[in-house]
Amino acid sequence: MDVVAACRAFVAVSAHGSFTIGAAAARIPQSVASRRIATLEQHLGARLFDRSSRAVTLTAFGRDVLPSARRLVDFADTLEHNAEQARLRPLRLAVPAICPPRRLARLVTEARTDGLQLDLVPADPAERADLVHGLEVRAALLAVAPDGSRWQVPLGLAGSSDGSTGDAADPIFLAALRPGRFRRDRAGNRIWIQPEDDVPHVRDRMVRLAQSVGLAPAQVRIATGLVAALADVYGGDSGDLLLCSASQARDLGLRWHPIGEQVFARGYDIAAGLAEDARRLHDLPDAVVRTCLGAPPDEQR
């Protein structure tokens, strides 16, 4: 027996003193209301209404149980309302601050087609980790070591000294950036590491490589922000370079080159407080997530 449905019919009929009007108020046929109330009476072991006269009146037993029936119906209505609100509540997801807004918008649109409302929170790597661990977001795209990560984004060096944009096949060797290696005007080359790559598996490897090929310590710099790094890459004749992905370089109008000595990459994975949230995010179109992160289109899971 559906106790809530039976109590709903009971409460409606008692409120209107009529099976016909009460059933209409409950939006069910009169026969259904009568059957549900009869079943409830059988379940509770006593009659709820006195049907001896033309008017429908509550029995003493009916008056005693009516408040509980009302509370049950009210609770069921509240439960349904809260469940609907929970389904509509956006999932707060911390994403890399470098993701372009138009690509993030596409991610939100794709998620909606799967019935998932996303509330995106752009943040740098350390902040994303703090947000998910502090339960300020329900999930995050965390920066992790590339080995075993769900998404990998190859990194290279990008600059604007040649006045052209796009990807370049020729790699840049850090050894060629040593002070006075080829031309005096390249003595000031600096490699800028933006906040998204200020993580041990990228930053520390780059510093060690730079030291091993003879770069001066000041040639590898940690930028306070992407704008600050770009100001040095765009401006002047120093030939400064930004460590970034090919996709980000194109968006920024820079010429991108792979690094000759070693392969560098960002790694990303999903962290969520609930397994259900992680599952729903894993079910998002992989190509859309990769596009947001700047991963190559042909990357495999």
C-alpha positions, 0 to 999 in steps of 0.5 A, spaced: 500 500 500 502 507 498 501 510 505 502 517 502 497 516 497 492 514 501 493 519 507 493 524 501 486 522 499 484 521 506 486 529 508 483 531 502 476 528 503 476 530 510 478 537 508 472 538 504 467 533 507 466 530 500 469 524 496 467 527 490 470 534 492 476 531 495 478 527 490 478 533 485 482 537 490 487 531 490 487 530 482 484 523 482 478 520 480 473 519 486 473 511 485 480 511 486 480 516 493 474 511 495 479 505 494 485 508 497 481 510 504 478 503 504 485 500 504 488 505 509 482 504 514 483 496 513 491 497 514 489 502 520 484 497 523 478 502 524 474 506 520 476 514 518 469 516 516 462 516 518 458 514 511 451 513 514 449 520 512 449 524 506 455 528 509 462 525 510 464 526 517 470 524 521 469 518 526 473 519 533 478 515 530 479 519 524 479 525 528 485 522 532 489 520 526 488 526 522 494 530 524 499 525 523 496 524 516 497 531 515 504 531 517 506 525 513 503 528 507 506 535 508 513 531 509 512 527 503 511 534 499 517 537 502 521 531 501 519 531 493 520 539 493 527 538 496 529 532 491 527 537 486 531 542 488 537 538 489 537 535 482 537 542 480 543 544 484 549 546 480 555 542 482 561 546 483 567 544 480 574 548 481 577 548 474 584 551 472 584 559 471 587 558 464 581 555 461 578 560 456 571 562 457 568 560 451 571 553 452 568 553 459 561 555 456 561 549 452 563 544 457 557 547 461 552 547 455 554 539 454 553 538 461 546 541 461 544 536 455 546 530 460 542 533 466 548 536 470 548 543 472 555 546 473 557 552 477 565 553 475 570 556 479 576 558 476 582 557 480 590 556 480 592 549 482 593 549 490 587 553 491 583 548 487 586 542 492 584 547 498 577 548 495 575 541 494 579 538 501 575 544 504 568 542 501 567 549 498 566 545 491 564 538 490 569 537 485 575 539 482 580 538 476 586 537 480 593 538 477 597 531 478 603 528 475 602 526 468 604 519 469 597 515 470 593 522 470 586 522 466 588 528 461 595 530 459 597 536 456 604 537 453 608 543 454 613 547 450 616 554 450 612 560 446 615 567 444 613 572 440 620 575 438 619 572 430 612 576 430 609 569 428 603 565 431 601 558 431 605 551 432 612 550 430 615 543 429 622 545 431 624 544 438 627 549 443 633 546 446 634 550 453 642 549 452 641 554 446 639 559 451 645 559 455 648 567 456 652 568 450 651 562 447 650 564 440 648 572 440 648 577 445 641 579 444 639 572 447 643 573 453 637 575 457 632 569 455 628 568 461 623 562 461 616 564 465 613 559 469 605 561 470 601 559 476 598 553 473 605 550 472 607 552 479 607 545 481 613 540 483 612 535 477 613 541 472 617 547 476 622 542 479 623 538 473 624 545 469 629 548 474 633 542 474 634 541 467 635 549 466 641 548 471 644 541 468 644 545 461 648 551 464 642 556 465 643 562 470 638 561 476 635 568 474 633 565 467 627 560 470 622 565 473 616 563 477 610 569 475 606 572 480 600 571 474 599 570 467 598 577 465 605 579 469 609 573 465 606 575 458 608 582 459 615 580 459 614 575 453 610 580 449 614 586 451 622 588 449 627 585 445 629 580 451 626 574 447 623 571 454 619 565 453 612 562 456 612 555 459 605 553 456 601 548 452 600 549 444 593 551 445 594 556 450 600 559 445 595 559 440 590 563 444 595 568 446 598 569 439 605 566 441 609 561 437 610 555 440 615 550 440 616 543 444 622 542 449 628 539 446 631 536 452 625 533 455 618 532 455 614 536 459 606 535 461 601 537 465 597 532 468 589 532 470 584 528 474 578 529 477 577 529 485 570 529 488 567 528 495 562 524 493 563 518 488 556 520 485 559 526 483 566 523 480 562 518 476 557 524 473 563 528 471 567 522 468 561 521 464 562 528 461 564 528 453 571 527 454 573 531 448 570 537 451 574 536 457 580 536 453 579 542 449 578 546 456 584 543 458 588 544 452 590 537 451 591 534 444 585 532 440 587 525 439 589 524 446 586 517 449 583 516 455 
